[in-house]
Amino acid sequence: MAWLIAIAMEPALSYLTRFGIKRGAATGIVLAGLVVLTALMFALFGGIFFTQANELVTTFPNMVASQVDWVNTHFNLNLDPESVITQLNLTPTHLASVAASFAGGVMGLVAAIAGGFFQLMTMFLFAFYIAADGPRIRQIIGSRLSPSYQEIFVTSWDVAVEKTGGFVVSKLVLAAFSSTVHAIFFAAIGLPYWLPMAIITGIVSQFIPTVGTYIGILIPILVAAFQQPTDVIWILIFATIYQQVENYLLSPRISKITMNIHPAIAFGSVILFANLFGAIGALIAIPIAAAILAVIEVYGMRYELIPELEGIEDASAN
């Protein structure tokens, strides 16, 4: 995570150093800016987020019960709402333990951050040194390599930084934009718990490959189905339109500095790293895959296709 943070800061560091700011000072400015921005976000939206999340958890059994009643009425079924709630493990005892994590609101969040203070400080400290001493780290590693391998090492490092840093930054920008747009729309149609629903939609759609777009919008759709079923249609229409705008207008411009990764490779890398390293592995899987593929693209050998292979695409198109 420290390595990813350091690489993600590289575009901002390069920009600041052009104005004569030393790399160490530029790193401190960027990290301080991230901390201040995060604090402002929690100050503005933290209370609303945790209040709505707490309400969502505590009222979920009633939402399920009302939906079961709707199904029974329209499909002539005799499902027992209490039985469904029990089978889904939505009992009051279980939900009380879940809601307790949200009950503290912002203060609960502050306490959680204080509890993990040393872990966070370790991560940010390593990120600071990796970013601030990036050139010196490359010199130290390069001094252990022969001149021919030094050239490969420098090229691989530069490509990895460019592709990985660009990928992380572009995904964060797209996630923030998606969350903002969906939050405005969800609030406009009166969707309950609009802020957590929008944040979940934005983050999941960008950081889970292939199926993230569908999972991200499925969650608010389920909430709307329990509360106001007609809102499901509006959410589907809006999500479809926004996805087209993102795919053809926003993503190509924001992601032009990144490398496109085949969905199968992205999905496979997430599964592999999640099994090896858990949730953190799933988060860093795609940036690492982007770096590896970029290096392979630079140094991998390609040969001229034989006529039988060259004509495969043309034959399939016909």
ZAMARGU-4260 file (C-alpha; in steps of 0.2 Angstrom, whole numbers, plus 5000, padded with zeros to 4 digits):
<rodrens>
0) 5000/5000/5000 | 5014/5012/5004 | 5022/5008/4987 | 5005/5012/4978 | 5003/5028/4988
5) 5020/5033/4983 | 5018/5029/4965 | 5001/5038/4964 | 5009/5054/4971 | 5022/5054/4957
10) 5012/5065/4945 | 5009/5078/4958 | 5027/5077/4963 | 5034/5079/4946 | 5022/5094/4944
15) 5029/5103/4960 | 5047/5099/4957 | 5046/5109/4940 | 5044/5124/4951 | 5060/5122/4960
20) 5052/5113/4975 | 5063/5100/4983 | 5057/5082/4981 | 5056/5080/5000 | 5046/5096/5003
25) 5035/5092/4988 | 5031/5074/4995 | 5026/5082/5012 | 5015/5095/5003 | 5006/5081/4994
30) 5004/5070/5009 | 4998/5084/5019 | 4985/5089/5006 | 4979/5071/5006 | 4976/5071/5025
35) 4968/5088/5024 | 4956/5083/5010 | 4952/5066/5019 | 4948/5076/5035 | 4937/5088/5026
40) 4927/5074/5017 | 4924/5066/5034 | 4919/5083/5042 | 4907/5087/5028 | 4899/5069/5025
45) 4905/5058/5039 | 4890/5061/5050 | 4877/5059/5036 | 4886/5044/5030 | 4886/5034/5047
50) 4869/5040/5051 | 4861/5034/5035 | 4872/5018/5036 | 4865/5014/5054 | 4847/5017/5048
55) 4850/5006/5034 | 4856/4992/5045 | 4843/4993/5058 | 4828/4995/5046 | 4833/4981/5034
60) 4822/4968/5042 | 4807/4979/5040 | 4812/4982/5022 | 4813/4963/5019 | 4797/4960/5028
65) 4787/4973/5017 | 4795/4965/5001 | 4790/4948/5006 | 4772/4954/5009 | 4772/4962/4992
70) 4778/4946/4984 | 4764/4936/4993 | 4751/4948/4987 | 4756/4949/4969 | 4761/4931/4966
75) 4748/4922/4978 | 4762/4915/4989 | 4762/4911/5008 | 4780/4915/5012 | 4783/4919/5031
80) 4792/4935/5033 | 4800/4930/5050 | 4806/4914/5042 | 4814/4923/5028 | 4822/4936/5040
85) 4829/4922/5051 | 4836/4912/5036 | 4845/4928/5030 | 4853/4930/5047 | 4844/4947/5049
90) 4839/4944/5067 | 4839/4959/5079 | 4854/4952/5089 | 4865/4950/5074 | 4860/4967/5067
95) 4863/4975/5084 | 4881/4970/5083 | 4882/4976/5065 | 4874/4993/5069 | 4885/4995/5084
100) 4900/4998/5072 | 4890/5013/5065 | 4882/5019/5081 | 4897/5030/5086 | 4895/5040/5070
105) 4910/5052/5067 | 4917/5049/5085 | 4917/5030/5082 | 4927/5033/5066 | 4939/5044/5075
110) 4941/5031/5089 | 4944/5017/5075 | 4957/5028/5067 | 4966/5031/5084 | 4967/5013/5087
115) 4976/5010/5070 | 4986/5025/5072 | 5003/5016/5072 | 4999/5005/5057 | 4993/5021/5047
120) 5009/5030/5052 | 5020/5016/5047 | 5012/5015/5030 | 5012/5034/5027 | 5030/5035/5033
125) 5036/5021/5021 | 5026/5030/5007 | 5035/5046/5011 | 5052/5039/5010 | 5048/5029/4994
130) 5041/5044/4986 | 5054/5057/4993 | 5069/5046/4990 | 5063/5038/4974 | 5078/5044/4963
135) 5091/5038/4977 | 5082/5021/4979 | 5084/5018/4960 | 5103/5023/4961 | 5106/5011/4976
140) 5097/4997/4967 | 5105/5001/4950 | 5123/5001/4958 | 5120/4982/4961 | 5117/4979/4943
145) 5128/4978/4928 | 5126/4992/4915 | 5115/4982/4903 | 5103/4977/4917 | 5103/4995/4924
150) 5095/5001/4907 | 5082/4987/4909 | 5079/4992/4927 | 5077/5011/4924 | 5065/5008/4909
155) 5055/4995/4919 | 5054/5007/4934 | 5048/5022/4923 | 5035/5012/4914 | 5028/5004/4930
160) 5027/5021/4939 | 5019/5029/4924 | 5006/5015/4921 | 5002/5011/4939 | 5002/5029/4945
165) 4991/5034/4931 | 4979/5019/4934 | 4977/5023/4952 | 4974/5042/4949 | 4962/5039/4935
170) 4952/5026/4945 | 4951/5038/4960 | 4945/5052/4949 | 4932/5041/4940 | 4926/5034/4957
175) 4924/5052/4965 | 4915/5058/4949 | 4903/5043/4949 | 4899/5044/4967 | 4895/5063/4966
180) 4884/5061/4951 | 4875/5046/4958 | 4873/5055/4975 | 4864/5070/4967 | 4853/5058/4957
185) 4848/5047/4972 | 4845/5062/4983 | 4834/5070/4969 | 4823/5054/4968 | 4822/5053/4986
190) 4831/5036/4988 | 4834/5032/5006 | 4852/5031/5012 | 4857/5040/4996 | 4875/5045/5002
195) 4881/5027/5006 | 4873/5020/4991 | 4881/5033/4980 | 4898/5030/4988 | 4897/5011/4986
200) 4891/5013/4968 | 4906/5024/4964 | 4919/5014/4972 | 4913/4996/4968 | 4911/5001/4949
205) 4929/5007/4947 | 4939/4995/4958 | 4930/4978/4954 | 4934/4973/4937 | 4921/4967/4924
210) 4906/4965/4936 | 4909/4980/4947 | 4898/4991/4937 | 4883/4979/4939 | 4886/4975/4957
215) 4888/4994/4961 | 4871/4998/4954 | 4863/4982/4960 | 4864/4988/4979 | 4854/5004/4977
220) 4842/4995/4965 | 4838/4982/4979 | 4835/4996/4992 | 4824/5005/4980 | 4814/4989/4977
225) 4811/4987/4995 | 4805/5006/4997 | 4798/5012/4981 | 4799/4999/4967 | 4795/5012/4953
230) 4812/5020/4957 | 4821/5005/4951 | 4816/5010/4933 | 4823/5027/4935 | 4839/5020/4943
235) 4841/5008/4928 | 4839/5022/4915 | 4850/5034/4924 | 4864/5020/4927 | 4863/5015/4908
240) 4865/5033/4902 | 4879/5037/4914 | 4888/5021/4910 | 4888/5026/4891 | 4894/5044/4896
245) 4908/5037/4906 | 4913/5023/4894 | 4914/5035/4878 | 4917/5052/4885 | 4925/5052/4903
250) 4935/5036/4904 | 4945/5038/4887 | 4950/5056/4893 | 4954/5052/4911 | 4962/5036/4908
255) 4972/5041/4892 | 4989/5040/4902 | 4985/5022/4908 | 4986/5005/4900 | 4970/4996/4896
260) 4969/4979/4904 | 4959/4965/4896 | 4944/4961/4908 | 4949/4943/4910 | 4967/4947/4916
265) 4960/4961/4928 | 4947/4949/4935 | 4960/4935/4936 | 4972/4946/4945 | 4960/4951/4958
270) 4955/4933/4962 | 4973/4928/4963 | 4979/4942/4974 | 4963/4942/4985 | 4967/4923/4989
275) 4985/4927/4992 | 4984/4943/5002 | 4965/4946/5006 | 4956/4963/5004 | 4973/4972/5002
280) 4978/4960/4988 | 4962/4963/4979 | 4965/4982/4980 | 4983/4982/4973 | 4980/4968/4960
285) 4975/4978/4945 | 4989/4991/4947 | 5002/4978/4949 | 4995/4969/4934 | 4996/4985/4924
290) 5014/4987/4928 | 5019/4969/4924 | 5009/4970/4907 | 5018/4987/4903 | 5035/4980/4906
295) 5031/4964/4896 | 5025/4976/4882 | 5042/4985/4882 | 5053/4970/4882 | 5042/4955/4876
300) 5047/4949/4859 | 5034/4948/4845 | 5035/4939/4829 | 5027/4941/4812 | 5012/4930/4810
305) 5011/4916/4798 | 4997/4918/4785 | 4985/4906/4793 | 4985/4916/4810 | 4985/4933/4802
310) 4969/4929/4792 | 4959/4922/4808 | 4952/4939/4813 | 4947/4943/4795 | 4938/4927/4793
315) 4929/4929/4809 | 4923/4946/4804 | 4916/4939/4788
</rodrens>
